[in-house]
Amino acid sequence: MFTICPFRLSETTMNSKAAITITYCSQCNWMLRASWMAQELLHTFSTDIASVTLVPGTGGIFTIDVDGQQIWERKQDGGFPDAAELKRRVRDVCFPEKPLGHVDKGDQKG
């Protein structure tokens, strides 16, 4: 297991901020994809999240959970999320009022 933490955390800080877990298939060589998604989330949400944890798995698994709530599952959701969709899903769970700038512009229905 590999955890990327944007700053040193106290127990209180970790309990009040979202922990994101990306479980990826190491047999499928999806670690780079998972780490890129972790980087995207840390760049967008920086100190608003407690951590992003990468967990190697097998059998074609690729899931993303926020505080234990699954927000993406490769087989159910039809592949991998693009960065904008992933950021929207994390935002919708953790920070529903947070604007995402250009990511939101592509999501407007007219």
The first five atom37 places (N, CA, C, CB, O) and aatype in JSON, in Angstrom:
{
  "aatype": [12, 13, 16, 9, 4, 14, 13, 1, 10, 15, 6, 16, 16, 12, 2, 15, 11, 0, 0, 9, 16, 9, 16, 18, 4, 15, 5, 4, 2, 17, 12, 10, 1, 0, 15, 17, 12, 0, 5, 6, 10, 10, 8, 16, 13, 15, 16, 3, 9, 0, 15, 19, 16, 10, 19, 14, 7, 16, 7, 7, 9, 13, 16, 9, 3, 19, 3, 7, 5, 5, 9, 17, 6, 1, 11, 5, 3, 7, 7, 13, 14, 3, 0, 0, 6, 10, 11, 1, 1, 19, 1, 3, 19, 4, 13, 14, 6, 11, 14, 10, 7, 8, 19, 3, 11, 7, 3, 5, 11, 7],
  "atom_mask": [
    [1, 1, 1, 1, 1],
    [1, 1, 1, 1, 1],
    [1, 1, 1, 1, 1],
    [1, 1, 1, 1, 1],
    [1, 1, 1, 1, 1],
    [1, 1, 1, 1, 1],
    [1, 1, 1, 1, 1],
    [1, 1, 1, 1, 1],
    [1, 1, 1, 1, 1],
    [1, 1, 1, 1, 1],
    [1, 1, 1, 1, 1],
    [1, 1, 1, 1, 1],
    [1, 1, 1, 1, 1],
    [1, 1, 1, 1, 1],
    [1, 1, 1, 1, 1],
    [1, 1, 1, 1, 1],
    [1, 1, 1, 1, 1],
    [1, 1, 1, 1, 1],
    [1, 1, 1, 1, 1],
    [1, 1, 1, 1, 1],
    [1, 1, 1, 1, 1],
    [1, 1, 1, 1, 1],
    [1, 1, 1, 1, 1],
    [1, 1, 1, 1, 1],
    [1, 1, 1, 1, 1],
    [1, 1, 1, 1, 1],
    [1, 1, 1, 1, 1],
    [1, 1, 1, 1, 1],
    [1, 1, 1, 1, 1],
    [1, 1, 1, 1, 1],
    [1, 1, 1, 1, 1],
    [1, 1, 1, 1, 1],
    [1, 1, 1, 1, 1],
    [1, 1, 1, 1, 1],
    [1, 1, 1, 1, 1],
    [1, 1, 1, 1, 1],
    [1, 1, 1, 1, 1],
    [1, 1, 1, 1, 1],
    [1, 1, 1, 1, 1],
    [1, 1, 1, 1, 1],
    [1, 1, 1, 1, 1],
    [1, 1, 1, 1, 1],
    [1, 1, 1, 1, 1],
    [1, 1, 1, 1, 1],
    [1, 1, 1, 1, 1],
    [1, 1, 1, 1, 1],
    [1, 1, 1, 1, 1],
    [1, 1, 1, 1, 1],
    [1, 1, 1, 1, 1],
    [1, 1, 1, 1, 1],
    [1, 1, 1, 1, 1],
    [1, 1, 1, 1, 1],
    [1, 1, 1, 1, 1],
    [1, 1, 1, 1, 1],
    [1, 1, 1, 1, 1],
    [1, 1, 1, 1, 1],
    [1, 1, 1, 0, 1],
    [1, 1, 1, 1, 1],
    [1, 1, 1, 0, 1],
    [1, 1, 1, 0, 1],
    [1, 1, 1, 1, 1],
    [1, 1, 1, 1, 1],
    [1, 1, 1, 1, 1],
    [1, 1, 1, 1, 1],
    [1, 1, 1, 1, 1],
    [1, 1, 1, 1, 1],
    [1, 1, 1, 1, 1],
    [1, 1, 1, 0, 1],
    [1, 1, 1, 1, 1],
    [1, 1, 1, 1, 1],
    [1, 1, 1, 1, 1],
    [1, 1, 1, 1, 1],
    [1, 1, 1, 1, 1],
    [1, 1, 1, 1, 1],
    [1, 1, 1, 1, 1],
    [1, 1, 1, 1, 1],
    [1, 1, 1, 1, 1],
    [1, 1, 1, 0, 1],
    [1, 1, 1, 0, 1],
    [1, 1, 1, 1, 1],
    [1, 1, 1, 1, 1],
    [1, 1, 1, 1, 1],
    [1, 1, 1, 1, 1],
    [1, 1, 1, 1, 1],
    [1, 1, 1, 1, 1],
    [1, 1, 1, 1, 1],
    [1, 1, 1, 1, 1],
    [1, 1, 1, 1, 1],
    [1, 1, 1, 1, 1],
    [1, 1, 1, 1, 1],
    [1, 1, 1, 1, 1],
    [1, 1, 1, 1, 1],
    [1, 1, 1, 1, 1],
    [1, 1, 1, 1, 1],
    [1, 1, 1, 1, 1],
    [1, 1, 1, 1, 1],
    [1, 1, 1, 1, 1],
    [1, 1, 1, 1, 1],
    [1, 1, 1, 1, 1],
    [1, 1, 1, 1, 1],
    [1, 1, 1, 0, 1],
    [1, 1, 1, 1, 1],
    [1, 1, 1, 1, 1],
    [1, 1, 1, 1, 1],
    [1, 1, 1, 1, 1],
    [1, 1, 1, 0, 1],
    [1, 1, 1, 1, 1],
    [1, 1, 1, 1, 1],
    [1, 1, 1, 1, 1],
    [1, 1, 1, 0, 1]
  ],
  "atom_positions": [
    [[0.85, -1.16, 0.0], [0.0, 0.0, 0.0], [0.9, 1.23, 0.0], [-0.96, -0.01, 1.21], [1.91, 1.27, 0.7]],
    [[0.52, 2.24, -0.79], [1.3, 3.45, -0.92], [0.36, 4.62, -0.72], [2.01, 3.53, -2.3], [-0.62, 4.76, -1.46]],
    [[0.63, 5.48, 0.26], [-0.23, 6.62, 0.56], [0.5, 7.91, 0.22], [-0.67, 6.61, 2.03], [1.66, 8.1, 0.58]],
    [[-0.22, 8.79, -0.47], [0.32, 10.11, -0.78], [-0.42, 11.1, 0.11], [0.16, 10.46, -2.32], [-1.64, 11.22, 0.0]],
    [[0.28, 11.79, 0.97], [-0.31, 12.73, 1.9], [0.2, 14.14, 1.55], [0.03, 12.36, 3.37], [1.41, 14.34, 1.49]],
    [[-0.69, 15.11, 1.32], [-0.24, 16.43, 0.92], [0.46, 17.2, 2.04], [-1.39, 17.22, 0.42], [1.14, 18.19, 1.75]],
    [[0.32, 16.8, 3.29], [0.96, 17.47, 4.41], [0.95, 16.54, 5.61], [0.25, 18.81, 4.74], [0.26, 15.52, 5.6]],
    [[1.7, 16.89, 6.64], [1.73, 16.06, 7.86], [0.39, 16.22, 8.57], [2.92, 16.47, 8.8], [-0.09, 17.33, 8.75]],
    [[-0.2, 15.11, 8.96], [-1.56, 15.13, 9.48], [-1.62, 14.8, 10.96], [-2.42, 14.17, 8.72], [-0.92, 13.9, 11.45]],
    [[-2.46, 15.53, 11.66], [-2.79, 15.13, 13.02], [-3.98, 14.19, 12.94], [-3.09, 16.38, 13.93], [-4.64, 14.11, 11.91]],
    [[-4.25, 13.49, 14.02], [-5.4, 12.57, 14.01], [-6.7, 13.33, 13.79], [-5.46, 11.78, 15.32], [-7.58, 12.84, 13.09]],
    [[-6.82, 14.52, 14.37], [-8.03, 15.33, 14.21], [-8.21, 15.73, 12.76], [-7.97, 16.57, 15.09], [-9.32, 15.66, 12.22]],
    [[-7.14, 16.16, 12.12], [-7.21, 16.56, 10.71], [-7.64, 15.4, 9.84], [-5.86, 17.1, 10.24], [-8.49, 15.57, 8.97]],
    [[-7.07, 14.23, 10.06], [-7.41, 13.07, 9.24], [-8.87, 12.68, 9.41], [-6.52, 11.89, 9.58], [-9.51, 12.24, 8.45]],
    [[-9.41, 12.84, 10.62], [-10.8, 12.44, 10.86], [-11.79, 13.39, 10.21], [-11.06, 12.37, 12.34], [-12.93, 13.0, 9.97]],
    [[-11.4, 14.63, 9.92], [-12.33, 15.6, 9.38], [-12.22, 15.77, 7.87], [-12.13, 16.92, 10.05], [-13.02, 16.5, 7.27]],
    [[-11.26, 15.13, 7.24], [-11.07, 15.26, 5.8], [-11.18, 13.9, 5.13], [-9.7, 15.89, 5.48], [-10.94, 12.86, 5.74]],
    [[-11.56, 13.94, 3.87], [-11.8, 12.7, 3.12], [-10.51, 11.94, 2.84], [-12.5, 13.01, 1.81], [-9.47, 12.52, 2.55]],
    [[-10.61, 10.62, 2.95], [-9.53, 9.72, 2.57], [-9.96, 8.98, 1.3], [-9.18, 8.7, 3.73], [-11.0, 8.33, 1.28]],
    [[-9.16, 9.09, 0.26], [-9.48, 8.49, -1.03], [-8.58, 7.27, -1.23], [-9.29, 9.52, -2.19], [-7.38, 7.33, -0.97]],
    [[-9.18, 6.18, -1.68], [-8.44, 4.95, -1.93], [-8.63, 4.54, -3.39], [-8.89, 3.81, -0.97], [-9.76, 4.4, -3.86]],
    [[-7.53, 4.35, -4.08], [-7.57, 3.86, -5.46], [-6.97, 2.45, -5.44], [-6.78, 4.81, -6.45], [-5.79, 2.27, -5.15]],
    [[-7.8, 1.47, -5.74], [-7.35, 0.08, -5.81], [-7.21, -0.29, -7.29], [-8.35, -0.89, -5.08], [-8.15, -0.14, -8.06]],
    [[-6.03, -0.76, -7.66], [-5.73, -1.02, -9.07], [-5.15, -2.41, -9.24], [-4.75, 0.04, -9.63], [-4.59, -2.98, -8.29]],
    [[-5.27, -2.96, -10.43], [-4.73, -4.28, -10.73], [-3.24, -4.15, -11.09], [-5.51, -4.95, -11.9], [-2.88, -3.54, -12.09]],
    [[-2.4, -4.73, -10.24], [-0.96, -4.67, -10.51], [-0.58, -5.61, -11.66], [-0.16, -5.04, -9.25], [0.39, -5.35, -12.37]],
    [[-1.33, -6.7, -11.85], [-1.08, -7.62, -12.96], [-1.35, -6.96, -14.31], [-1.94, -8.88, -12.81], [-0.75, -7.33, -15.32]],
    [[-2.25, -5.99, -14.31], [-2.62, -5.28, -15.54], [-1.73, -4.06, -15.8], [-4.09, -4.84, -15.48], [-1.9, -3.36, -16.79]],
    [[-0.79, -3.82, -14.89], [0.12, -2.67, -14.99], [-0.62, -1.33, -14.95], [0.92, -2.76, -16.27], [-0.33, -0.43, -15.73]],
    [[-1.59, -1.22, -14.05], [-2.37, 0.01, -13.92], [-1.87, 0.94, -12.82], [-3.81, -0.33, -13.67], [-2.55, 1.9, -12.48]],
    [[-0.69, 0.68, -12.26], [-0.17, 1.54, -11.21], [0.07, 2.96, -11.71], [1.13, 0.96, -10.65], [-0.24, 3.92, -11.01]],
    [[0.61, 3.12, -12.9], [0.87, 4.45, -13.44], [-0.43, 5.23, -13.6], [1.61, 4.36, -14.78], [-0.49, 6.41, -13.27]],
    [[-1.47, 4.57, -14.11], [-2.78, 5.2, -14.26], [-3.31, 5.64, -12.89], [-3.78, 4.23, -14.95], [-3.81, 6.76, -12.74]],
    [[-3.2, 4.75, -11.9], [-3.69, 5.06, -10.55], [-2.91, 6.22, -9.94], [-3.59, 3.82, -9.65], [-3.5, 7.09, -9.3]],
    [[-1.6, 6.23, -10.12], [-0.79, 7.3, -9.54], [-1.05, 8.63, -10.24], [0.7, 6.95, -9.61], [-1.0, 9.69, -9.61]],
    [[-1.32, 8.6, -11.54], [-1.67, 9.82, -12.26], [-2.99, 10.38, -11.73], [-1.78, 9.55, -13.78], [-3.12, 11.59, -11.54]],
    [[-3.98, 9.5, -11.49], [-5.25, 9.96, -10.95], [-5.08, 10.52, -9.54], [-6.27, 8.81, -10.94], [-5.72, 11.51, -9.19]],
    [[-4.23, 9.91, -8.75], [-3.94, 10.42, -7.4], [-3.34, 11.82, -7.5], [-2.97, 9.47, -6.65], [-3.72, 12.72, -6.74]],
    [[-2.4, 12.01, -8.42], [-1.79, 13.31, -8.62], [-2.82, 14.35, -9.02], [-0.69, 13.23, -9.68], [-2.79, 15.48, -8.53]],
    [[-3.73, 13.99, -9.91], [-4.79, 14.92, -10.35], [-5.66, 15.34, -9.17], [-5.66, 14.26, -11.44], [-5.99, 16.52, -9.02]],
    [[-6.04, 14.38, -8.32], [-6.87, 14.69, -7.16], [-6.12, 15.57, -6.16], [-7.33, 13.4, -6.47], [-6.69, 16.52, -5.63]],
    [[-4.86, 15.26, -5.91], [-4.08, 16.08, -4.98], [-3.87, 17.48, -5.52], [-2.73, 15.42, -4.7], [-3.87, 18.45, -4.75]],
    [[-3.68, 17.61, -6.81], [-3.51, 18.94, -7.4], [-4.79, 19.76, -7.27], [-3.1, 18.81, -8.89], [-4.74, 20.95, -6.95]],
    [[-5.93, 19.14, -7.52], [-7.2, 19.86, -7.48], [-7.67, 20.16, -6.07], [-8.26, 19.07, -8.21], [-8.11, 21.27, -5.78]],
    [[-7.59, 19.17, -5.18], [-8.16, 19.32, -3.85], [-7.11, 19.6, -2.77], [-8.93, 18.08, -3.48], [-7.48, 19.89, -1.63]],
    [[-5.85, 19.51, -3.09], [-4.69, 19.76, -2.22], [-4.98, 19.46, -0.76], [-4.24, 21.19, -2.36], [-5.14, 18.3, -0.39]],
    [[-5.03, 20.47, 0.07], [-5.17, 20.25, 1.51], [-6.61, 20.02, 1.96], [-4.6, 21.41, 2.26], [-6.86, 19.9, 3.16]],
    [[-7.55, 19.96, 1.03], [-8.95, 19.67, 1.39], [-9.18, 18.19, 1.65], [-9.89, 20.15, 0.29], [-10.19, 17.82, 2.25]],
    [[-8.25, 17.34, 1.22], [-8.39, 15.9, 1.46], [-7.27, 15.44, 2.39], [-8.36, 15.1, 0.12], [-6.18, 16.03, 2.42]],
    [[-7.55, 14.39, 3.14], [-6.56, 13.88, 4.09], [-5.47, 13.08, 3.4], [-7.24, 13.02, 5.15], [-4.29, 13.23, 3.7]],
    [[-5.87, 12.22, 2.45], [-4.89, 11.35, 1.81], [-5.46, 10.72, 0.56], [-4.42, 10.27, 2.78], [-6.68, 10.65, 0.37]],
    [[-4.55, 10.25, -0.28], [-4.9, 9.39, -1.4], [-4.02, 8.15, -1.25], [-4.67, 10.11, -2.81], [-2.79, 8.24, -1.22]],
    [[-4.66, 7.0, -1.15], [-3.95, 5.75, -0.93], [-4.07, 4.87, -2.17], [-4.48, 5.01, 0.31], [-5.17, 4.66, -2.68]],
    [[-2.94, 4.35, -2.64], [-2.93, 3.41, -3.76], [-2.78, 2.01, -3.2], [-1.77, 3.74, -4.77], [-1.86, 1.73, -2.42]],
    [[-3.7, 1.12, -3.6], [-3.71, -0.25, -3.09], [-3.62, -1.21, -4.27], [-4.99, -0.53, -2.24], [-4.53, -1.26, -5.09]],
    [[-2.52, -1.98, -4.37], [-2.42, -2.95, -5.46], [-3.37, -4.12, -5.25], [-0.99, -3.46, -5.6], [-3.55, -4.6, -4.13]],
    [[-3.98, -4.55, -6.35], [-4.87, -5.71, -6.32], [-4.6, -6.58, -7.53], [0.0, 0.0, 0.0], [-3.6, -6.4, -8.22]],
    [[-5.5, -7.51, -7.79], [-5.38, -8.42, -8.93], [-6.75, -8.59, -9.58], [-4.79, -9.79, -8.5], [-7.75, -8.07, -9.09]],
    [[-6.77, -9.33, -10.66], [-8.03, -9.71, -11.29], [-8.75, -8.6, -12.03], [0.0, 0.0, 0.0], [-9.97, -8.65, -12.19]],
    [[-8.02, -7.59, -12.49], [-8.63, -6.52, -13.27], [-9.36, -5.47, -12.45], [0.0, 0.0, 0.0], [-10.16, -4.71, -12.99]],
    [[-9.08, -5.42, -11.16], [-9.77, -4.46, -10.3], [-9.28, -3.04, -10.55], [-9.58, -4.83, -8.82], [-8.09, -2.81, -10.71]],
    [[-10.21, -2.1, -10.57], [-9.88, -0.68, -10.55], [-11.07, 0.02, -9.93], [-9.56, -0.13, -12.0], [-12.09, 0.24, -10.58]],
    [[-10.92, 0.38, -8.66], [-11.99, 1.06, -7.94], [-11.44, 2.3, -7.26], [-12.64, 0.11, -6.9], [-10.26, 2.39, -6.94]],
    [[-12.34, 3.25, -7.04], [-11.98, 4.46, -6.31], [-13.04, 4.66, -5.24], [-11.87, 5.72, -7.26], [-14.24, 4.7, -5.53]],
    [[-12.59, 4.78, -4.0], [-13.48, 4.95, -2.85], [-13.13, 6.26, -2.15], [-13.37, 3.76, -1.86], [-11.97, 6.67, -2.08]],
    [[-14.17, 6.91, -1.62], [-14.0, 8.08, -0.77], [-14.59, 7.72, 0.58], [-14.69, 9.36, -1.38], [-15.79, 7.5, 0.7]],
    [[-13.75, 7.66, 1.58], [-14.18, 7.27, 2.94], [-15.0, 5.98, 2.92], [-14.99, 8.4, 3.58], [-16.01, 5.88, 3.62]],
    [[-14.56, 5.02, 2.13], [-15.23, 3.72, 2.08], [-16.42, 3.65, 1.14], [0.0, 0.0, 0.0], [-16.98, 2.57, 0.94]],
    [[-16.83, 4.78, 0.57], [-17.95, 4.81, -0.38], [-17.39, 4.73, -1.8], [-18.82, 6.1, -0.2], [-16.62, 5.6, -2.21]],
    [[-17.77, 3.7, -2.53], [-17.25, 3.52, -3.89], [-17.85, 4.56, -4.82], [-17.54, 2.09, -4.4], [-19.07, 4.7, -4.91]],
    [[-16.98, 5.29, -5.53], [-17.45, 6.27, -6.5], [-17.1, 5.88, -7.92], [-16.87, 7.64, -6.18], [-17.59, 6.5, -8.87]],
    [[-16.25, 4.87, -8.09], [-15.92, 4.39, -9.44], [-15.56, 2.92, -9.37], [-14.77, 5.21, -10.06], [-14.81, 2.49, -8.48]],
    [[-16.09, 2.15, -10.31], [-15.74, 0.74, -10.44], [-15.61, 0.46, -11.93], [-16.81, -0.21, -9.77], [-16.58, 0.61, -12.68]],
    [[-14.44, 0.07, -12.36], [-14.12, -0.04, -13.79], [-15.14, -0.85, -14.57], [-12.77, -0.66, -13.96], [-15.57, -0.43, -15.64]],
    [[-15.54, -2.0, -14.07], [-16.46, -2.87, -14.81], [-17.86, -2.27, -14.86], [-16.51, -4.26, -14.18], [-18.51, -2.29, -15.91]],
    [[-18.34, -1.73, -13.75], [-19.68, -1.13, -13.72], [-19.76, 0.16, -14.52], [-20.1, -0.87, -12.28], [-20.74, 0.42, -15.2]],
    [[-18.7, 0.97, -14.42], [-18.72, 2.3, -15.04], [-18.16, 2.32, -16.45], [-17.96, 3.26, -14.19], [-18.07, 3.38, -17.06]],
    [[-17.79, 1.17, -16.97], [-17.38, 1.09, -18.37], [-15.98, 1.6, -18.66], [0.0, 0.0, 0.0], [-15.79, 2.33, -19.63]],
    [[-15.03, 1.26, -17.84], [-13.64, 1.65, -18.1], [-13.1, 2.53, -17.0], [0.0, 0.0, 0.0], [-13.44, 2.38, -15.82]],
    [[-12.25, 3.46, -17.39], [-11.57, 4.33, -16.45], [-12.15, 5.74, -16.55], [-10.05, 4.35, -16.7], [-12.57, 6.16, -17.63]],
    [[-12.19, 6.46, -15.43], [-12.7, 7.84, -15.51], [-11.65, 8.76, -16.13], [-13.1, 8.35, -14.12], [-10.45, 8.55, -15.95]],
    [[-12.11, 9.77, -16.85], [-11.16, 10.81, -17.22], [-11.02, 11.73, -16.01], [-11.64, 11.62, -18.51], [-11.8, 11.63, -15.06]],
    [[-10.05, 12.6, -16.04], [-9.76, 13.43, -14.86], [-10.96, 14.28, -14.46], [-8.56, 14.34, -15.15], [-11.25, 14.41, -13.27]],
    [[-11.66, 14.85, -15.43], [-12.79, 15.72, -15.12], [-13.91, 14.95, -14.42], [-13.33, 16.36, -16.4], [-14.46, 15.43, -13.42]],
    [[-14.24, 13.77, -14.92], [-15.3, 12.97, -14.3], [-14.91, 12.54, -12.89], [-15.61, 11.72, -15.15], [-15.74, 12.59, -11.98]],
    [[-13.67, 12.15, -12.7], [-13.2, 11.75, -11.38], [-13.29, 12.91, -10.4], [-11.75, 11.23, -11.46], [-13.76, 12.75, -9.27]],
    [[-12.84, 14.08, -10.81], [-12.9, 15.26, -9.94], [-14.33, 15.63, -9.6], [-12.2, 16.45, -10.6], [-14.62, 16.0, -8.47]],
    [[-15.24, 15.52, -10.57], [-16.66, 15.81, -10.3], [-17.22, 14.85, -9.26], [-17.49, 15.73, -11.59], [-17.93, 15.26, -8.34]],
    [[-16.9, 13.56, -9.4], [-17.44, 12.57, -8.46], [-16.89, 12.78, -7.05], [-17.11, 11.16, -8.94], [-17.63, 12.67, -6.08]],
    [[-15.61, 13.08, -6.94], [-15.04, 13.36, -5.62], [-15.67, 14.62, -5.05], [-13.49, 13.5, -5.7], [-16.07, 14.65, -3.88]],
    [[-15.76, 15.66, -5.85], [-16.38, 16.91, -5.4], [-17.8, 16.68, -4.94], [-16.35, 17.95, -6.52], [-18.2, 17.18, -3.89]],
    [[-18.6, 15.93, -5.71], [-20.0, 15.71, -5.37], [-20.16, 15.02, -4.02], [-20.68, 14.9, -6.45], [-21.14, 15.27, -3.31]],
    [[-19.22, 14.15, -3.67], [-19.28, 13.45, -2.38], [-18.73, 14.31, -1.25], [-18.51, 12.12, -2.46], [-19.32, 14.37, -0.17]],
    [[-17.61, 14.97, -1.48], [-16.89, 15.67, -0.4], [-17.19, 17.16, -0.29], [-15.43, 15.49, -0.6], [-17.29, 17.69, 0.82]],
    [[-17.33, 17.82, -1.42], [-17.44, 19.28, -1.44], [-18.5, 19.72, -2.44], [-16.07, 19.92, -1.77], [-18.15, 20.36, -3.44]],
    [[-19.77, 19.41, -2.22], [-20.8, 19.67, -3.24], [-20.9, 21.13, -3.69], [-22.13, 19.25, -2.71], [-21.36, 21.4, -4.8]],
    [[-20.48, 22.06, -2.86], [-20.58, 23.48, -3.22], [-19.31, 24.01, -3.9], [-20.87, 24.3, -1.98], [-19.3, 25.15, -4.36]],
    [[-18.27, 23.21, -3.97], [-16.98, 23.68, -4.5], [-17.03, 23.76, -6.03], [-15.84, 22.74, -4.05], [-17.31, 22.76, -6.69]],
    [[-16.76, 24.93, -6.59], [-16.67, 25.03, -8.05], [-15.36, 24.41, -8.55], [-16.78, 26.51, -8.51], [-14.33, 24.51, -7.88]],
    [[-15.43, 23.79, -9.71], [-14.23, 23.17, -10.29], [-13.74, 23.89, -11.53], [-14.52, 21.72, -10.62], [-12.95, 23.34, -12.3]],
    [[-14.2, 25.11, -11.74], [-13.71, 25.9, -12.86], [-14.01, 25.26, -14.2], [0.0, 0.0, 0.0], [-15.16, 24.94, -14.49]],
    [[-12.98, 25.08, -15.02], [-13.15, 24.56, -16.38], [-13.74, 23.15, -16.39], [-11.82, 24.56, -17.11], [-14.36, 22.76, -17.38]],
    [[-13.55, 22.38, -15.33], [-14.13, 21.03, -15.27], [-15.65, 21.12, -15.28], [-13.64, 20.27, -14.0], [-16.32, 20.31, -15.91]],
    [[-16.21, 22.12, -14.57], [-17.66, 22.31, -14.53], [-18.21, 22.82, -15.86], [-18.03, 23.27, -13.42], [-19.34, 22.49, -16.21]],
    [[-17.45, 23.6, -16.58], [-17.94, 24.16, -17.84], [-18.31, 23.07, -18.84], [-16.89, 25.07, -18.45], [-19.27, 23.23, -19.59]],
    [[-17.57, 21.99, -18.86], [-17.86, 20.88, -19.76], [-19.06, 20.06, -19.31], [0.0, 0.0, 0.0], [-19.55, 19.22, -20.06]],
    [[-19.54, 20.3, -18.08], [-20.63, 19.52, -17.5], [-21.97, 20.23, -17.58], [-20.32, 19.2, -16.06], [-23.0, 19.65, -17.23]],
    [[-21.99, 21.5, -18.03], [-23.23, 22.27, -18.06], [-24.14, 21.76, -19.15], [-22.94, 23.76, -18.26], [-23.72, 21.46, -20.27]],
    [[-25.41, 21.66, -18.78], [-26.42, 21.21, -19.73], [-27.23, 22.43, -20.16], [-27.34, 20.1, -19.12], [-27.67, 23.21, -19.31]],
    [[-27.42, 22.58, -21.44], [-28.04, 23.8, -21.87], [-29.27, 23.65, -22.56], [0.0, 0.0, 0.0], [-29.88, 24.64, -22.96]]
  ]
}
